[in-house]
Amino acid sequence: MYSNFIECLCAHLQLNNPIIIVRIYTLHKTQKLPISLDEAWQFLCDPTNLSKLTPPEMNMTIISGADRPMYAGQVLQYSVTPLPGFKTKWVSEITQYKEKKYFVDDQLYGPYAFWHHKHFVHEIEGGVLLEDLINYKVPFGILGQMVHPLLVKPKLESIFQFRKNQMEALFGVYNGMTKPK
């Protein structure tokens, strides 16, 4: 009778002309660290450091592509467990790279329907400001959108809190007065 979930849902809700809303979410995070621009850039541009910034329960393993410092066009492959019992491959490409300013990674394959992550590094008094701006879309249409506030968004928030804590453990807490190394 109904060829797909959306048609069935629209019939149930008595919608004659369904409008499918594509929802792109944004996550914006910043962190100040008491390190030099050079030190921050060197750390961030070494793809092997991503495993230090990923919660251990996600079992992030580099498969390929991390054998040299970051560059535009680099393709990185990881194995990751974003949710218990759900192991997947994540393939991303560094699509843009401007030395000591920013780089962009786009997911080519992985758990999201769309993932575009901009990493900015700004020199500030006493250190650096790291800025992450992520635009993403969850899979599974309206079902994914319903699950987003319950599962996906809290998971991303916890990942970035872990990352913040790890960066502070590695480089110290910014107090605005520390001279970068």
RANORNOR-V70432 format. One record per residue. N is the residue number from 1. D_LAST is the distance of its C-alpha to the last C-alpha in Angstrom with 1 decimal. Layout:
BEGIN
((N D_LAST) (N D_LAST))
END
This chain:
BEGIN
((1 67.6) (2 63.9) (3 61.9) (4 58.4) (5 56.6) (6 56.0) (7 59.8) (8 60.7) (9 58.3) (10 59.6) (11 63.2) (12 62.5) (13 61.0) (14 63.8) (15 61.6) (16 63.5) (17 60.7) (18 57.5) (19 54.3) (20 51.5) (21 48.2) (22 45.2) (23 42.3) (24 38.8) (25 36.2) (26 32.8) (27 29.8) (28 26.9) (29 23.7) (30 20.5) (31 17.4) (32 14.3) (33 11.1) (34 8.0) (35 5.7) (36 5.6) (37 9.2) (38 9.1) (39 7.9) (40 10.4) (41 13.0) (42 13.0) (43 13.6) (44 16.1) (45 17.9) (46 18.8) (47 22.1) (48 22.2) (49 19.5) (50 22.0) (51 23.9) (52 21.0) (53 21.3) (54 25.1) (55 27.2) (56 28.9) (57 32.4) (58 31.9) (59 32.1) (60 29.9) (61 30.5) (62 29.5) (63 32.8) (64 31.8) (65 29.7) (66 26.2) (67 26.6) (68 24.3) (69 21.4) (70 22.5) (71 24.9) (72 27.6) (73 30.7) (74 29.2) (75 31.3) (76 29.9) (77 32.3) (78 31.7) (79 34.1) (80 33.5) (81 35.5) (82 35.0) (83 37.9) (84 39.6) (85 42.1) (86 40.9) (87 39.1) (88 38.5) (89 36.8) (90 34.1) (91 33.8) (92 31.4) (93 30.8) (94 27.8) (95 29.8) (96 27.3) (97 24.0) (98 22.2) (99 19.0) (100 15.8) (101 18.4) (102 20.5) (103 22.8) (104 26.0) (105 27.7) (106 31.5) (107 33.4) (108 36.3) (109 37.7) (110 37.0) (111 37.7) (112 37.5) (113 40.1) (114 37.3) (115 33.5) (116 31.3) (117 27.5) (118 25.2) (119 21.4) (120 19.6) (121 15.9) (122 15.4) (123 12.7) (124 13.2) (125 12.3) (126 9.4) (127 8.6) (128 11.2) (129 14.8) (130 16.3) (131 20.1) (132 22.8) (133 26.3) (134 29.0) (135 32.6) (136 34.9) (137 38.5) (138 39.9) (139 42.8) (140 46.4) (141 47.2) (142 48.4) (143 48.1) (144 44.4) (145 44.0) (146 45.9) (147 43.6) (148 40.3) (149 40.0) (150 41.1) (151 39.2) (152 36.9) (153 35.0) (154 34.4) (155 33.2) (156 30.7) (157 29.5) (158 29.1) (159 27.2) (160 24.6) (161 24.5) (162 23.9) (163 21.1) (164 19.5) (165 19.8) (166 18.5) (167 15.3) (168 14.8) (169 15.8) (170 13.3) (171 10.1) (172 11.5) (173 13.5) (174 12.6) (175 14.2) (176 13.6) (177 12.4) (178 9.0) (179 6.5) (180 3.8) (181 0.0))
END
